[in-house]
Amino acid sequence: MDAATGRILYQKEADLRLPPASTTKILTALLTLESGRKPNEKLTVSKEATRVPASKLYLRPGQSVTIEELLYGIMLASANDASVVLAEGMAGSVERFSELMTKRAHDLGATNSHFTNPHGLTAPDHYSSARDLAIIFHYAMKNANFREIVQTKFSSVSTTAVVRKKVVPRRISVRNHNRLLWGFDGAIGGKTGYTHAAQKCFVGAVQRNGTTLIIAILGARDQWGDTKQLLEYGFDNYDTLKTPAGQAGRLAPVEQWVNVRRDRDRRLVARRSSVKVNRRLHFADRFLSQPRPR
């Protein structure tokens, strides 16, 4: 997607409904930032929040954490427990917050999405699409606080709890899961995701020479390889892709690259199958050539 115009430059099954994994947290962060609540306001961790599966910060019931630090926790460390704390703090319950998520997505034009939780763990009727996630991320990047969070490499989350009438502090270090920030020219933020059902996902933005591209990939096998290849293709062919005259043939290089990957995978599977068959035949030959006991 061209961030300047919101126009899709390349797409493949962009509207296919898929589990979005932790890219869901883009919308969780956006709703929180739009709530009008102060960043330094503290929210209390509930028992329900601590019971959510990893990845998480391993927060404990009764601890207090600021909204701002919870946001860093979900966008850098992809903390599921922090997502639930935010949902409960913003809307009173995960269910109500999820309703607000779906409504906000539809308001932005991401109408092929439905959310039932704030973290992205696989659940019935929780889905989105590559196009919708690109739309949501495109809008979220207009928020200065969101941009600052997603391009931060390292941060920390401070919690406090009252134990025997004493305030006990705890500090948790968090590291951004977005590998592009560590070596891909122009990377300015993004959100990763993974579950067994969703496979590897990524939504992010890269800026070069005044041009910003947004990418959304769901169900990837080679998460960073695919991301880098598509972004490089987008920058190398930006002038052609953004003009209507270039639309007709604009997909050929990428489609060719995708088909090459598919052919390579098929050959690899065939080669492995051939090796297994040859091993079986070799074993059979050896077995049949052995003298049999009488």
Secondary structure, DSSP 8 states (H G I E B T S, - for coil): -BTTT---S--SSTT--B--GGGGHHHHHHHHHTT---TT-EEE--HHHHTS-SSS----TT-EEEHHHHHHHHHHS--HHHHHHHHHHHHSSHHHHHHHHHHHHHHTT-TT-B-S-SS----TT-BB-HHHHHHHHHHHTTSHHHHHHHT--EEEEEEEEEETTEEEEEEEEEE---GGGGTSTTEEEEEEEEETTTEEEEEEEEEETTEEEEEEEEEESSHHHHHHHHHHHHHHTHHHHTSGGGSTTTTHHHHHHHHHHHHHHHHHHHHHHHHHHHHHHHHHHHHHHS----
